[in-house]
């Protein structure tokens, strides 16, 4: 199996921007594999404040999960609900440093397109979210900047409900990713 035979789409963005819903529906439309966000699951089940070692565990799990899925997928599409870009930003902002192996993995992975969810959806508080308001807009800019710094292609996806999904599908078409039957 050639590594490039797998198309990798990352749905990312700040908290409460519809990443999970969009990633899930895209994986269905593309007949692909959906990789849910692991960090949220991990933090929800931690029952204490997270620390640097927890974020290391999250990053290692993300890489391991990606490798396992890639070996069983063949010619397919993987849709990630977030990815290591967010983890890198999390390391940098919260701890002031990011392990070099995270940066190396980001550099060495081929991502066909990042879909960055805009902050046009209302922020909804929950026990895991900690970055509403202006912080969310700042994180949006940071994610776009990080994606650009690694020379990945990305599109900003906005809109509500089906409109957001159609805007994401149009972004895929605009980048030559005709991955579905129309």
Buried (B, 14 or more C-beta within 10 A) or exposed (E): EEEEEBBBBBBBBBBBBBBBBBBBBBBEBBEBBBBBBBBBEBBEEEEEEBEEEBBBBBBBBBBEBBEEBBEEBEEBBBBBBBBBBBBBBBBEBEEEEBBEEBBEBBEEBEBBBBBBBBBEBEBEEEEBBEBBEEBBBEBBEBBBEBBEEBEBBBBBBBBEEEEBBEBBBEBBEEBEBEBBEE
